[in-house]
Amino acid sequence: MNETRNAGTSVNPLRVRAVHKGASTDITADEIWITLSNGIEFVLRNDAYGSLGAHIPCTPDNDEFAVFVVRPGASNVLVLNAERHACKSQRDSGG
């Protein structure tokens, strides 16, 4: 996982309860890094207004990029995933 980039900010930390096989652990975090089963990694960060932001890190020299896929579930459920896409220059060049 990548190191924290928000150290020293005045934003209140996130409070997280992680559950695995029925056992829960409460943690406080400035960032939460999540790796999906397809290998795409994204980070959740709290902002100064109390909102939660999700960001997929990328570098300009990548051959592909990832985008979020957001689908509605029930009235109180949001399904969040991410998928990879080739950069336009790769598709146009036949590569």
N, C-alpha and C positions, 0 to 999 in steps of 0.2 A: 504494500500500500504506500501511497505517496505521503510525504510529511505535511503537517498542518501549515497552511499559508495564512491563517487568520490570527495567529498568536498575538495577544496584546490588544485586541479590539474590545470595544465596550459592549458588544452584543452578548446577550445572555446565552449561556451554553445550552445545547440541546440536552434534554433528559430522555434517555432511551431505555426501553426494557427489551432485551434480547431474549428470545425463547428458543431453546433447542431440546427436543425430546422431552418436553414438559417441564424442564428446569429453566427458571428465568434468572437473569442477571440485570440489575439496574446499573447504568453507567451515565456519566455526564461527558459530553463531547462537544468540541467546536465544529467538527466535521464528521460525517459518516460516509465512509467509502464502501460502495456496494459493487460486487462483481456478479453479474447475471450469469445464468447457466450457459449463455452463448459467448461468454468471455468479455463482453463489453462492461467496462467499469465506469461508474459515475459517482458523483459526490453530492451529498445533501448538506446545505449550509443554512443556518438561521441568519436573517438579516435584522437590521435595527428596528424594523417595523413589525416584527413578529411573524413574518412570512418565512416559508421554507422554500429555498431555491434548489433546483436540481441542475447539475452541470456535467456534461460529458467532456472530459479533457481531450484535446487533440493537438496535433502539431501540423503546421502548414505543409510539410513534406510527405505526409501520408498519402498512400494510393487510394485510401478509402476514408470515409467519415461515418460516424454513427449519428442517428437521429432518434429522438424519443418517439414512441408510439403510445398515445394516450387514448384509452377507450373507456366509455362509461360502463359501470356495472350497475348495481342496484342504486337506489337513491342516495346512499351514503358510501358508495364504493367507487374507486377510481383505479383502473388497471393501467399500470405503467410498465412499459417494456422499451427496448431499444433494438434497432436493427442497423446493419452496415450497408452502405451504398458506395459504389465506386465513384471516384472523382470524375467529373465530366471530361477532363482531358484524357483520362484512361479509356473511357468509353469511345470517345471520338477518334482516338488513335488506333482502335482495334485491339488494345491491350488489356 
